[in-house]
Amino acid sequence: MTTPAPGPAATLADTVTFAHGPAWTNRFALAPLTNTQSHADGTLSDDEHRWLEARGRGGFGLVMTAAAYVSPAGQAWGGQFGIASDDHLPGLTRLADALRATGTVSAVQLHHGGRRADPALTGRPNQCPWDEPSKDAVALTTGEVEQVVADFVAAAVRAERAGFDGVQVHGAHGYLVGQFLDARHNHRTDGYGGSFDDRFRIVREILEGIRAATGPDFQLGLRLTPEGSGISLEEGRETARQVMTSGLLDHLDMSLWDVYMKPRYGGDGLLIEHFADLPRGGTRLGVAGAVVSTADARWCLERGADLVSVGTGAILHHDFAARALAEPDFRVRERPVTREVLREESVGPAFVDYLARGWDDLVAS
C-alpha cells in the first residue's frame, strides 16, 4: 500500500484552504469533545463558552463544538449541547462571535444518538434503523428517516445563521448516522438499508441537503469510524472514498482512536494508511487519535493526512496548537493532573467530573 504525502513543503503551520469558507491558519483542529457542560435544555453555558473560546485563543486553526443534538429525540447525555431549535440560537450566536474574535475558524458538530440516545432525557423510545428492544429502540419509519435528514439540514442552517463558519456531521462511533452504515443489523427494505449503496443513502442525502441549503462560503465536514460498529474496513474505505470525491465535503475526519493503530479486524499496515491512499478530490483528510506531541502531529502529515484533530492534548493544554507550532519537541504534561490544573486550562467542573468518571488516569484523585 502506497501512502501519498501532502508534499515535502507541508508543515503544521501551513495555511489550509478549502473549496468553501475561510482558510485555517494551521493544520490543527480541536476535536469535538463530549464535555457535558451545557444547560439541561441544551443551551450554552458560561463554562462551555470559556472552554471553547480558550482553544480559539490557544491557536487552533479550527475550533469545533462537542456533538450537538439536531432534534430532541437524538439527545444522548445530560449536559449535551443543542442545535435543535431557535431557542439555542442566542448561545450559538454568542459563541460564534467569540470564536471569530480569537481568529479561529468555527464549526458545530451535528449529532443524533439513535439507539444510543437516552430515553430518560428525551422522554421517548430511541430511534434506530431497526427495532432493538434491549436499547428501547424502535425502527424509524421511512418518513421519520426523511425527517432526520431534514433535522440535520435545519441544524446546519441554524449554525450558519448563528455565524459559524461550518458544521461537521457526526457519522462515527455507532451513533444514528453510523448505525445506518451497519451491515450486521441494517436490513431495511425501503432504500435506507440492505446494500451498501442504500445504507450509505442517508449520509449522501444529509450532505447534499446541507450543501444545497447553505451558502457557498459555508464549510462542511464529516466524521467517520474506519471500522467496527458493523462497518468493515473495506466498507469504511469505500464510504471515505465516496464522500471525498463527491464534491460535497471540505474535510473528512477519520476517528482512528489512535493514529498509530493497526486494523483491528484484519488488514495490513496501519489504519491511517488505508485512508491516506484514497483519492480526495477537493476534500482535506483529517485524522484523530492519541496525538499528544508535535512529533505525533508531524508524523500524521508524513503519513499523508492534511489535518490533525486533537482531543486529550487540548484538554491538558488550551494552547496545545500554539505550543506545538512553536516547540518542535513539545509534548503534553504527565498525567494524571489535578483539578486545579484543569481549571486553569478552562475545563469547567462538569467537564472535570465527566473526565474523572470515564477517562483513565487523566484526573488525579
C-alpha positions, 0 to 999 in steps of 0.5 A: 500500500502506497501512502501519498504525502501532502508534499515535502513543503507541508508543515503544521503551520501551513495555511489550509484552504478549502473549496468553501469558507475561510482558510485555517491558519494551521493544520490543527483542529480541536476535536469535538469533545463530549464535555457535558457542560451545557444547560439541561435544555441544551443551551450554552453555558458560561463554562462551555463558552470559556472552554471553547473560546480558550482553544480559539485563543490557544491557536487552533486553526479550527475550533469545533463544538462537542456533538450537538443534538439536531432534534430532541429525540437524538439527545444522548447525555445530560449536559449535551449541547443543542442545535435543535431549535431557535431557542439555542440560537442566542448561545450559538450566536454568542459563541460564534462571535467569540470564536471569530474574535480569537481568529479561529475558524468555527464549526458545530458538530451535528449529532443524533444518538439513535439507539444510543440516545437516552430515553430518560432525557428525551422522554421517548423510545430511541430511534434506530434503523431497526427495532432493538428492544434491549436499547428501547429502540424502535425502527424509524419509519421511512418518513421519520428517516426523511425527517432526520435528514431534514433535522440535520439540514435545519441544524446546519442552517441554524449554525450558519445563521448563528455565524459559524463558519461550518458544521461537521456531521457526526457519522462515527462511533455507532451513533444514528448516522453510523448505525445506518452504515451497519451491515450486521443489523441494517436490513431495511427494505425501503432504500435506507438499508440492505446494500451498501449503496442504500445504507450509505443513502442517508449520509449522501442525502444529509450532505447534499441537503446541507450543501444545497441549503447553505451558502457557498462560503459555508464549510462542511465536514464529516466524521467517520469510524474506519471500522467496527460498529458493523462497518468493515474496513473495506466498507469504511474505505469505500464510504471515505472514498465516496464522500471525498470525491463527491464534491460535497465535503471540505474535510473528512475526519477519520476517528482512528482512536489512535493514529498509530493503530493497526486494523483491528479486524484484519488488514495490513499496515496501519489504519491511517494508511488505508485512508491516506491512499484514497483519492480526495478530490477537493476534500482535506483528510483529517485524522484523530487519535492519541496525538499528544506531541508535535512529533505525533502531529508531524508524523500524521502529515508524513503519513499523508493526512492534511489535518490533525484533530486533537482531543486529550492534548487540548484538554491538558493544554488550551494552547496545545496548537500554539505550543506545538507550532512553536516547540518542535519537541513539545509534548503534553504534561504527565498525567494524571493532573489535578483539578486545579490544573484543569481549571486553569486550562478552562475545563469547567467542573462538569467537564472535570467530573465527566473526565474523572468518571470515564477517562483513565488516569487523566484526573488525579484523585 
